[in-house]
Amino acid sequence: MSKNIRALAARCLYAVVDQGRSLSDELPKQQLLVESGKDKGLLQEICYGVLRYLPELEHHVRRFVNKPLTGKQRVFHFLMLVGIYQIKYTRIPDHAAVAETVAATGVLKNRHLKGLVNAVLRNYQRQPESDETLADPVKYSHPGWFIKKIQAGYPHDWVRILEQNQQRPPMWLRVNQCKTSVDKYLELLAEKQIEVSYQHPVSHALLLSKAVDVNSLPFFSEGWVSIQDGAAQMAAPLLASQAGDVVLDCCAAPGGKTCHILELTPDLASVTAIDVEPQRLTRVTENLARLGLQANVIAGDAAKPEDWANGQTFDRILLDAPCSGTGVIRKNPDIKWLRRASDIDQLVILQQQILAAIWTLLKPGGTMIYATCSILPEENTEQVKAFVQSTDDATLECIDAGQSSKDWQILPGDNSMDGFYYAKLSKAL
């Protein structure tokens, strides 16, 4: 069992970048090979960090490697990225970063590349190069197609958005108000000397001044609190379910919003949570169990409700639509490299199909919240505008969240939140 963290990081990054696998799937596999929590944290830090700064790190490797590594040697390309990331962006002493990274060549079973890896890292130490000379896709560490889309959609904010995407995500808490009050939980946090820097006035989401281990949170295992970004915590308050409502949470995995709906309104008639991927519903079931909540959990395709709805209709529907994920890049940096420009048009079509299909399940007089964790206008404002124009009984209602427009586009970093979009739709009687 290998415990060289740099070797594990290189393997993980190779799987994500070259093989198109999700970081959320690959990182836990490599962390299973590590025993200490500190080493698990370092492995995560390196993998996340390299993906944040991938173009820049690759630029530096290309400066010192004449011929790109291919085939079985390709993993060593990522090992060199790991080494340069440590030197530039971590507090690990340079000599330790170089030594451990070079030692990983033996673990990766290709010691004859030891000299190359060592030379590249030593050369980078001697010739780090100024960031000012880098081209935009490299300097901003985002793919060129994405930069162009953000420039077009947000001509005055595009630099800030890209910079926010490079930040580490803060830690937000959601208090389970079926178990305790927000005020009481604030007292418990204070007793533990866990500092809260902000409380959202609508959702009462709590922003911690500094991230902590979840096991240090009072009564976490007993379901008193969950980890959920402040923007995602707006979904349930905006849905505003009432006692006796029949509620649908569409595309629900991993279940944070399902649980929040139940926490805020425990006397609902029922809540149904559906997701197209059965394996992801395991997380929904686990979250419900930890929090002591109940919902109908169903594997189903939101675009084909005739296969699972059995004629049932709903008073309130939360449609957290499949999207590009471009609002949550700071906590999922692999999105930048796994997503393609061509994906956006396909996602827009899928969103159109799901909106039209799920609308048929909403009772007259009912409310639907359309949500995405995207910041691209074609998935959000433009999508909703087209839907309302083509749907006679749909009205876009005003969201009272302090913004001037009816719908609400949260950009990454707004009040320390993820990028998120909300629109509130009502169905005519």
C-alpha positions in Angstrom: 0.0 0.0 0.0 1.7 3.2 -1.2 1.7 6.2 1.1 3.6 8.6 -1.2 1.0 11.4 -1.4 2.6 12.9 -4.5 2.3 9.6 -6.4 -1.4 9.2 -5.3 -2.1 12.8 -6.4 -0.5 12.2 -9.8 -2.6 9.1 -10.4 -5.8 11.0 -9.4 -5.0 13.9 -11.6 -4.2 11.7 -14.6 -7.6 9.9 -14.1 -9.5 13.3 -14.0 -7.7 15.3 -16.7 -6.7 12.6 -19.2 -9.4 10.0 -18.6 -12.3 12.4 -17.9 -13.2 11.0 -14.5 -14.8 13.1 -11.8 -12.6 14.3 -8.9 -15.4 13.5 -6.5 -15.1 9.9 -7.6 -11.4 9.6 -8.0 -10.1 11.4 -4.9 -11.8 9.2 -2.4 -10.3 6.1 -4.1 -6.8 7.4 -3.5 -7.6 8.6 0.0 -8.5 5.1 0.9 -4.8 4.3 0.6 -3.9 6.8 3.2 -4.4 6.3 6.9 -3.8 9.7 8.6 -6.3 12.5 8.3 -3.4 14.9 7.8 -2.2 13.0 4.7 -5.7 12.8 3.4 -6.0 16.5 3.7 -2.6 17.1 1.9 -3.7 14.8 -0.9 -6.9 16.8 -1.3 -5.1 20.1 -1.2 -2.6 19.0 -3.9 -5.3 17.6 -6.2 -7.6 20.6 -5.9 -4.7 23.0 -6.2 -3.3 21.5 -9.4 -6.8 21.6 -11.0 -7.2 25.2 -10.0 -4.0 26.3 -11.7 -3.7 23.6 -14.4 -2.9 25.7 -17.4 -0.3 27.7 -15.6 1.4 24.6 -14.2 1.4 22.9 -17.6 2.9 26.0 -19.1 5.8 25.8 -16.7 6.4 22.1 -17.4 6.4 22.8 -21.2 9.2 25.3 -20.6 11.5 22.6 -19.4 10.3 19.4 -21.2 11.2 19.3 -24.9 9.0 16.3 -25.8 5.6 15.8 -24.1 5.3 12.5 -22.1 2.8 10.1 -23.6 1.4 6.6 -22.9 2.5 4.9 -19.6 4.8 7.9 -19.0 1.9 10.3 -19.0 1.3 10.1 -15.2 4.8 11.6 -14.7 3.6 14.8 -16.4 1.1 15.1 -13.6 3.7 14.3 -11.1 5.7 17.3 -12.3 2.6 19.5 -12.0 2.3 18.3 -8.4 5.8 19.3 -7.7 5.6 22.8 -9.2 2.2 23.4 -7.4 3.9 22.6 -4.1 6.8 25.0 -4.7 4.6 27.9 -5.8 1.4 27.6 -3.8 2.1 25.7 -0.6 4.0 26.3 2.6 5.8 23.0 2.1 9.6 23.7 2.1 10.9 23.5 -1.5 13.5 20.9 -0.6 10.8 18.6 0.9 8.5 19.2 -2.0 11.2 18.3 -4.5 12.5 15.3 -2.5 9.0 13.7 -2.0 8.0 14.3 -5.6 11.2 12.8 -7.0 10.8 9.9 -4.6 7.3 9.2 -6.1 9.0 8.1 -9.4 10.0 4.9 -7.7 6.4 4.3 -6.4 5.1 4.9 -9.9 7.6 2.3 -11.1 9.7 4.3 -13.6 12.9 5.3 -11.8 14.6 6.3 -15.1 12.4 9.4 -15.2 13.7 10.4 -11.8 16.3 12.7 -13.4 13.8 14.4 -15.6 11.4 15.1 -12.7 14.2 16.4 -10.6 15.6 18.6 -13.4 12.2 20.2 -14.1 11.5 21.0 -10.5 15.1 22.4 -10.0 14.8 24.5 -13.2 11.5 25.9 -12.0 13.0 26.9 -8.7 15.7 28.8 -10.6 13.4 30.3 -13.3 9.9 30.7 -11.9 8.8 33.3 -14.5 6.5 36.3 -13.8 2.7 35.7 -14.0 2.4 38.9 -15.9 3.9 37.3 -19.1 1.2 34.6 -19.2 -1.6 34.6 -21.8 -5.2 34.9 -20.5 -6.3 31.2 -20.5 -3.1 30.5 -18.6 -3.1 33.5 -16.3 -6.7 33.1 -15.4 -6.5 29.3 -15.2 -9.8 28.8 -17.1 -10.4 27.3 -20.6 -10.6 29.9 -23.4 -14.2 29.1 -24.4 -15.3 29.6 -20.8 -13.5 33.0 -20.5 -15.3 34.2 -23.6 -18.7 33.1 -22.3 -18.1 34.9 -19.0 -16.9 38.0 -20.8 -20.0 38.1 -23.0 -22.4 37.4 -20.1 -20.7 39.7 -17.5 -18.6 42.3 -19.3 -18.0 44.3 -16.1 -17.6 41.3 -13.7 -15.8 38.7 -15.6 -12.4 39.1 -14.0 -13.9 39.0 -10.5 -15.8 35.8 -11.4 -12.7 34.1 -12.6 -10.8 35.2 -9.5 -13.5 34.0 -7.2 -13.5 30.6 -8.9 -9.8 30.2 -7.8 -10.6 30.7 -4.2 -11.1 27.9 -1.6 -14.8 27.6 -0.7 -15.8 28.7 2.7 -17.7 26.5 5.1 -21.5 27.1 5.5 -23.7 25.4 8.0 -27.4 24.6 7.9 -29.1 24.1 11.3 -31.7 21.4 11.5 -34.6 23.4 13.0 -36.5 20.2 13.7 -33.7 19.4 16.3 -32.8 22.9 17.6 -33.0 26.6 17.0 -30.4 28.6 15.1 -29.8 30.8 18.2 -29.2 27.7 20.4 -26.8 26.3 17.9 -24.9 29.6 17.8 -24.5 29.2 21.6 -23.1 25.7 21.1 -20.6 26.9 18.5 -19.5 29.7 20.8 -18.9 27.2 23.6 -16.6 25.2 21.2 -14.9 28.5 20.1 -16.1 28.0 16.5 -16.6 31.5 15.1 -19.5 32.5 12.9 -18.8 35.5 10.7 -22.2 35.9 9.0 -25.8 34.7 9.3 -28.0 35.0 6.2 -31.1 37.1 7.0 -33.4 34.9 4.9 -32.2 31.3 5.2 -30.3 31.8 8.5 -27.4 29.9 7.0 -24.2 30.3 9.1 -20.9 31.1 7.5 -17.9 30.0 9.6 -14.8 32.3 9.9 -12.7 29.2 9.4 -13.4 25.7 8.1 -13.4 23.0 10.8 -13.6 19.2 10.9 -17.3 18.2 10.8 -16.7 15.9 13.8 -15.9 19.0 15.9 -19.4 20.5 15.2 -21.8 20.0 18.1 -24.1 17.1 17.6 -23.2 16.7 13.9 -23.7 12.9 14.0 -27.0 13.4 15.8 -28.3 15.4 12.8 -28.4 18.9 14.3 -26.4 20.5 11.5 -25.4 19.9 7.9 -22.8 21.4 5.5 -24.4 23.2 2.7 -23.4 26.4 0.8 -25.3 29.5 1.6 -26.6 29.9 -2.0 -28.0 26.3 -2.0 -29.7 27.1 1.3 -32.0 29.6 -0.4 -33.9 26.9 -2.3 -36.2 25.8 0.5 -37.1 29.3 1.8 -37.9 30.4 -1.8 -40.1 27.4 -2.3 -42.0 28.5 0.8 -43.8 25.2 1.3 -46.9 25.3 3.5 -48.3 22.7 6.0 -50.2 20.0 4.1 -48.4 20.6 0.8 -47.4 17.7 -1.5 -43.8 18.6 -2.6 -41.5 17.2 -5.3 -37.7 17.7 -5.2 -36.6 17.0 -8.8 -33.0 16.0 -9.5 -32.6 15.8 -5.7 -29.2 14.0 -5.1 -27.4 14.3 -2.7 -30.5 15.4 -0.9 -29.4 18.6 0.9 -32.4 20.6 -0.4 -34.8 17.8 0.2 -33.8 17.7 3.9 -33.9 21.5 4.2 -37.5 21.5 2.9 -38.5 19.0 5.5 -36.6 20.8 8.3 -38.4 24.1 7.6 -41.9 22.5 7.2 -42.1 19.2 9.0 -45.9 19.0 8.7 -46.0 18.6 4.9 -48.3 16.0 3.5 -45.4 14.4 1.7 -42.0 15.0 0.0 -40.9 13.0 -3.0 -37.2 13.1 -4.1 -36.3 11.8 -7.5 -33.0 11.5 -9.3 -32.0 9.8 -12.5 -29.0 8.0 -11.0 -30.0 5.3 -8.5 -26.5 5.1 -7.0 -26.6 8.8 -6.1 -29.9 8.3 -4.2 -27.9 6.4 -1.6 -26.6 9.8 -0.4 -30.2 11.1 -0.2 -31.3 8.2 2.0 -28.2 8.5 4.2 -28.8 12.2 4.7 -32.4 11.7 5.6 -31.5 9.0 8.1 -28.9 11.1 9.8 -31.2 14.0 10.2 -34.2 11.9 11.3 -36.4 12.9 8.3 -38.6 10.9 5.9 -39.2 11.3 2.1 -40.3 9.1 -0.8 -37.0 8.4 -2.6 -37.5 7.4 -6.3 -35.1 6.6 -9.1 -36.6 8.4 -12.1 -35.8 10.5 -15.2 -37.2 14.0 -14.7 -37.7 14.3 -18.5 -40.1 11.2 -18.4 -42.4 11.6 -15.4 -44.9 9.2 -16.9 -42.5 6.4 -15.9 -42.6 7.2 -12.2 -45.1 9.8 -11.2 -48.2 7.5 -11.4 -50.5 10.5 -12.1 -49.6 12.3 -8.9 -49.4 16.1 -8.9 -47.7 18.5 -6.5 -48.4 21.8 -4.8 -44.7 22.8 -4.8 -41.9 21.6 -7.1 -38.2 22.3 -6.7 -36.4 21.7 -10.0 -32.7 21.8 -9.4 -32.0 21.2 -13.1 -28.9 19.4 -14.5 -26.5 22.1 -15.5 -22.9 23.1 -16.4 -22.0 23.5 -12.7 -20.2 26.7 -13.6 -21.2 28.4 -10.4 -19.5 25.9 -8.1 -16.1 25.7 -9.7 -14.3 26.8 -6.5 -15.3 23.6 -4.8 -15.3 21.5 -8.0 -12.3 22.8 -10.0 -12.4 19.7 -12.3 -15.5 21.2 -13.9 -13.2 23.6 -15.8 -11.4 20.7 -17.5 -14.2 18.2 -17.8 -16.8 20.5 -19.3 -16.8 21.4 -23.0 -18.3 24.3 -24.8 -20.5 21.8 -26.8 -22.0 20.5 -23.5 -23.8 23.8 -22.9 -26.2 23.5 -25.9 -27.0 19.9 -25.0 -27.7 20.9 -21.4 -30.0 23.7 -22.5 -32.0 21.3 -24.6 -32.2 18.8 -21.6 -33.3 21.6 -19.3 -36.1 22.6 -21.8 -37.3 19.0 -21.9 -37.3 18.6 -18.1 -39.0 22.0 -17.5 -41.9 21.1 -19.9 -42.3 17.6 -18.5 -42.2 18.5 -14.8 -44.6 21.5 -15.4 -47.3 19.0 -16.1 -47.0 17.7 -12.5 -47.6 21.1 -10.9 -51.1 21.7 -9.7 -53.0 24.8 -10.9 -52.1 27.6 -8.4 -48.9 25.8 -7.5 -45.3 27.1 -7.3 -42.1 25.8 -9.0 -38.6 27.0 -8.2 -36.3 26.5 -11.1 -32.7 26.4 -9.9 -29.2 25.7 -11.3 -25.7 26.0 -9.9 -24.7 27.7 -13.2 -23.9 31.3 -14.0 -24.4 31.0 -17.8 -27.3 33.1 -19.0 -28.5 30.5 -21.6 -29.1 28.0 -18.8 -30.8 30.6 -16.5 -32.4 33.9 -17.5 -32.7 33.0 -21.1 -34.0 29.5 -20.4 -36.7 30.8 -18.1 -37.7 33.6 -20.4 -38.2 31.2 -23.3 -40.2 28.8 -21.1 -42.6 31.6 -19.9 -43.1 32.9 -23.4 -44.0 29.4 -24.7 -46.1 28.3 -21.7 -49.5 30.0 -21.4 -50.2 29.2 -17.8 -46.7 30.0 -16.5 -45.9 33.3 -14.8 -42.4 34.5 -13.5 -43.0 35.8 -10.0 -40.8 38.3 -8.2 -38.2 36.9 -5.8 -37.8 39.2 -2.8 -34.1 38.8 -2.3 -32.8 42.4 -2.5 -32.1 42.4 -6.3 -33.9 44.5 -9.0 -34.8 41.7 -11.4 -37.5 39.1 -10.9 -35.1 36.2 -11.1 -31.9 35.9 -9.1 -28.5 35.2 -10.4 -26.0 34.8 -7.6 -22.4 35.1 -8.8 -19.4 33.2 -7.1 -18.3 35.1 -4.1 -21.5 37.2 -3.6 -21.8 37.2 0.2 -19.2 34.4 0.1 -21.7 32.1 -1.7 -21.4 29.8 -4.7 -22.8 30.9 -8.0 -26.5 29.9 -8.2 -29.6 30.9 -10.1 -33.3 31.0 -8.9 -36.5 31.7 -10.7 -40.0 31.4 -9.1 -42.8 30.2 -11.5 -46.5 30.0 -10.7 -49.1 28.1 -12.5 -52.4 29.8 -13.4 -55.6 28.5 -11.7 
